Amino acid sequence: MADLPVRPDTPCVAVCSTTFDEICRGCGRSVVEVAHWVSMNDEQKELVWQRILAQGYPRRNT
């Protein structure tokens, strides 16, 4: 993926909750994605960004 968009370092919005399933209600990432975010490369992060943005995340008021 060349010319990746400029994104914040993380989609985290400090509304962390995975109480009901494996997806954070604030950022939309899975528990595994959150745990491995720092070790993911830019292309892997961009794929996550594209998915969560398409799903309406990140959400500050959930």
N, C-alpha and C positions, 0 to 999 in steps of 0.2 A: 504494500500500500504506500504509494508515494504521495507526498504532499498531504499529510494528515492534517485535519483541522486543529487549531489551537484550542485546547480544552484545559479546564482546571486540573490540578494534580489528582483529584479524586472526585467522584460524584457524591461523596458523603455530605449530608446536610445536617448532621447531628440529630437526626430523628430516627434513631436506630431501634428497630423492633423486628424480630423474627419470631414473635410469640406464637403465631398461628400457622406458619409454614416456613419454608426455607428461603423465602425472599424478604429482603429488608423493605419495610413499608416506607422508608424515607428515600433511599437511593435506588431501589429496584434490583440491586445485585443479589445474587445467591450467596449463601453463607460461604461457599467455597471461593467464589469470586472475591468476596471481602477479605477472606483469609490470605489469598494468594496475590492480591492486588499489587503489592510492592515488588513481587518477583515477576509480574507479567511484563512482556515487552509492549512497545507502543502500538503495534498492530493488534495484539490481543486486547489491549485496553480499548482501542477504537471500536472493535467489534462489540464489546460490552456497551460502550457509550451509545452506539447506534441502536442497539436493542432497547436499552432502557429509555432513551429519548423517544423512540417510536411507541413505547408503552406508557408514556406520560410521566416518566420520572425525570429527575428527582423531584420529590414532593416535600415541601416544608411543613405543610399543615395536613397531617393524615389522621 
